[in-house]
Amino acid sequence: MNTTIPTCDALLDAIDALRRERKAVILAHYYQEPAIQDLADFIGDSLQLARAARDTDAEVILFCGVHFMAETAKILNPDRIVLVPDMKAGCSLADSCPADQLAAYKASHPDHLVVSYINCTAATKALSDVICTSSNAVKVIEAMPKDRPILFAPDRNLGAYLIRTTGRQMDLWPGTCIVHETFSERALLDLKLRHPDAKVVAHPECEPDILAYADFVGSTSALLSYTRTSPATTFIVATEPGIIHQMEKARPGGVYLPLPGTGEHCACNECPFMRLNTLEKIYLALRDLQPRLEMDEATRKAALVPIERMMAISA
């Protein structure tokens, strides 16, 4: 197979030409590299991209994110080709809740409703009663019958935040995101000391010691909206720093300080899986229509049910 890739100057033009030729739509999460965000047809968080995947009429969907996001696009669009620039772009949070272990939990807790964060595999979604995202999780939990116990999977930090926010007691699956669990409280306090007027904005996947200092907690799209409209001009950003590109575009005069991770001299606050996607891999995926995400129909249909319930609740 020919693997020749255009030079840097011609790469974006080549991607655009292939996008038109393949009748493709490019979806990108906020945590992608700025260059990938800028070439995408749609950019957003998990819920926004799930809706874009459902509503597009493109023949090919190229998903610049991680594997479970592309799976969601395939669940909603079974007759379309779904491409992932790098199939190794997985998710530590999704990996923390294998379907066989969730099935075992359900067998021993038959009365529990399973509410799963969208950051899980298609097989895990297929075992869930309803899916949620960080932007609609409160609404989903509040819509659950009061007389049924709930398992919230797989993110224990988001689950704990939902317990505090809604007052609804839930069992929590012990999963976490490797990025959001690594943020340093010491680094946060140091930034607050040096920038006393800064507002702390945090994703609910963060550990409780970080959320305790947050002026605003929300999904990636909610954080973006807050930094765009807040009277403050300086923000400490406690989520994957890819979102800062959109913050700077939405409000160029703001100051956005990424919260470091606990590792010294490392990019611990960057998702290593999101960063596997590159412009070169996007070009090759569109050129070769590979790597292509496939899914057995039984899993797809089972996973579609809790996603559609989420869509109905958050409509």
N, C-alpha and C positions, 0 to 999 in steps of 0.2 A: 504494500500500500504506500502511495506517495505521501510523505509526511512533510513536504516542503511548506513552510509557513511564510507569508509575505513579511517584508521588513516592517519595522515599527511604524514608519510613516504611512504605509499602505494598509496596515492591518485593519484599522477601523473601517476604511472604505471597502475592504474585502468582506468584512462581517456584514456591513450594510447590504452589499450586493447579494450575499448568500441569504440574508434575511428576506429580501424581496423574492429571490428565486425559490426559496423553500416555503414561502407563505408562512413564515415563522413569527412568533411573538416571543420576545425575551423578557422574562420576569426576573427581578433581582431583589434580594432582601437588603435591608438597610445595613447589614453587617458585611456586605461585599466591599471590595476595593473601590475607591472613588471612580476610577475609570470604567469599571463594570456598571456601577450605578448610573453613570452618565449616558451609557449607550442603551440602557434598558428601555423597553416600551412602557413597562409598569414597574414601579418600585414601591415597597411597602413592608409591613410586618406580616405575620403569618395569615391573619384574617383577610387583610387587603389582597394578598396574593392568592389566597384560596378563592376569593370571589372573582378576581381577575381571571384565574384559570377556568373557572366555571363559565364565565361570560364571554370569553374570547371566541372568535370564529376562525382563528388561525388553524392551519393544518398541522403545524409543528409547534410545540411548546418547549422552549429552552429555559430550564429553571436554574438560575444562578443562585444557589442557596445550598442547603444540605439535603441528604437523601430523603428524609421523611417529608420534606416540603414537595419534592418532585413526586413522591408517592401520592400525596394529597391531590396534586394536579391530575395524576393518572386515574385516581379514584373518581374524580369529578368529570374526567374527559376520557373515557375508555377507548374511544375510536380515533383518538389523535395520537400522534407520535410525541412522546415526552422524552426529552434529552436532558442529560446532566453532564456538565463539562468534565467532571471527575467523579466517578462512582465511589471513590474513597472518601468523599466529602460526607462523612457520617455525623453522628451527634452523640456525645457522651451521655446526655440525658436520655435520649431514646434507647441507647444500649443498656441503660440501667434497669429497664423494665421488660425483660424478655417475655414473650407471649406465653411460654409454657409455665413460667413462674406466676404470671397473672392468672392463668387458668387454674392453677393449684389454689391460689388465694380464693378465687370465686367459688371453687368447689367446697372450701371449708367455711365460707361466709356467704351462703346462698341468698341471704336477705339484703346484702349490700348492693346499692347502686354504684357503678363504677363511672366516675367522671375523670376522663383522661385529658391532660394538657395535650395540645396538638403536637408537641414535640415528642412524639412516640411513633413507633413503626406502624405500618398498615396492619400487621398481624395483631398488635396490641389494640389499635383502634377497633378492629373487628370484634374484640371481646368487651368493648366498652359500651355503656349505655348512652353516654353523650360525650362529645368532645368540647373543649373550650380553648380559647386563646387567652393571653394575658390581658387583652383589651376587653373581653366579654366574660371573663371568669366569674366576676362577682354576680353578674346577671344570671349566668348559668346556675351557679350554686343557689341563688335565691329562688330559682324556678323549680328546684328539686322538691319532691314531696317531703313534708316535714316529718312524716312517720317512718321514713326509710333511712337507715344508716348509710353512710357514704364512704367509699374509698376514693381518695384523690391520688392520682398517679400522673407522671412519675416524680414530679418535682416537689420535694418536701418544703422547700423555702416558699414557693408560690402557695402551696397548700397552707402553710402556717400563716402567711399573710392573709389568706382568705378566711381562715378561722378568726383572726383578729378583726377583720373588716366586717364580716357578716355575722359573727357570733355562732355560726353553724359548726358543731363539732364533727370532725371527720377523722377517719384513719388515714395516715399519710404514707405513701410509698417512699422508701428511703433513697430517692434519686436526687442528684444535683447536676447543675451545669458546671463544667470545669472552668469556665471563664468567670461566671458570677460568684462561684464559691471562693475564688482566689483573691478577690479584692481585699486590700489591706486597710484595717481600721487605723493603724498608725499613719499610713500615708494619707488617709482621709483627714485625720486630725491635723496633720502637718499642712495640708492644702487649706483647710479652714483657718488655720492660724495665719497663714500668709495671705489669704484672700478672705478677710472677715465679712465682706459684703456678698460673697458668692452664695448662690443657692445650690443645694445638693439635689440632683435629680437622679432617681435610681429605679432600676427595673425590679419587679417583685421577685425575680429569681435570686436576688442577692441574699446573703446571709443576714439574719436579724440584727447583728451588730452594726451592719452598714445601714440597713433600713431605718434604724433608730435615729440616725442623723439626717434623714432625708427631709427636705422641704416639700418634695413632690415624688410620689411613687406611681409608676404607670408603665404601660406597654411602650414599645419603641415609638409608635406613632403618637401616643399621648405625651411622651417626653419631648418629641419634636414640636408638638403644638404648644406645650408649656413654655419652652425656651423662646418660641417665636412671639408669644404674647405677654410674657411676664415683664413687669417693670424693671426687674433686675437686668443687669448686663453681663454678669459673670456667672458661670455655671460650672460646678464640679459634676462630671458625667460618670455615673456608676452603672455603665453597661458597656457592651462591646463598642470600641471607639469608631467603628465604621459609621455609626449614626452621626458623628460630628460633621461629616461632609455635608449632609443634608441640613444640619443646624446652621452651618456657615452659609449655605446657599440661601436658606430661608431668612436669615437675619445676619448679614455680613458684619455688622458692627459689634456683635456679641463676642465674648471671650469664653471658650469652651475648654475646660481642663479635664483631660481623661484621667480617671482614677487608676493609679498603678495597681498591679497585682503584688503578691507577696514576694515574688522572686526578684532578686537584685539583678539589674542589667539584663532584663529579659522582656519580651513582649507578652507577658503572661495575661494581659487584659485583652489580647486578640484571640479570636477563635481560630485554632489551627485548621479546623475542617473547612470553615468558610473561606479561608485564604488559599485553599487548594485550587479554587477556580481562578483561571487566568484568561486574559484576552486570547492567548494562543490556543488554549483548550476550547474556548467558545468557537473560534474559527474552525477548528478541526471537527468539533461536534456538528456544526451546521454543514460543513462540507461533506462529511461521511455519514451523517445521520446516526452517529454512534458517539458515546455510549447511550443506549436506549433503555429506558426503564420499562420493564415488563412486569405483569402481575396476574396471578391466576384469578379467574372470574369469581370464584367463591369468596376469596378473601376480599376482593374489591367490593362486591355487593354487601358483604357483612360490614365492612368499614364505612361504606357510604351512609348507612342508617344513622349512626351517631353524629356524623358530620352534618347530615341534613337536619337532625334535631337541633344542633348548634345553630345552624343558619336560621331556622325558624325562631329560635329564642332571641337571637341577636338582630333579627330583621328590623 
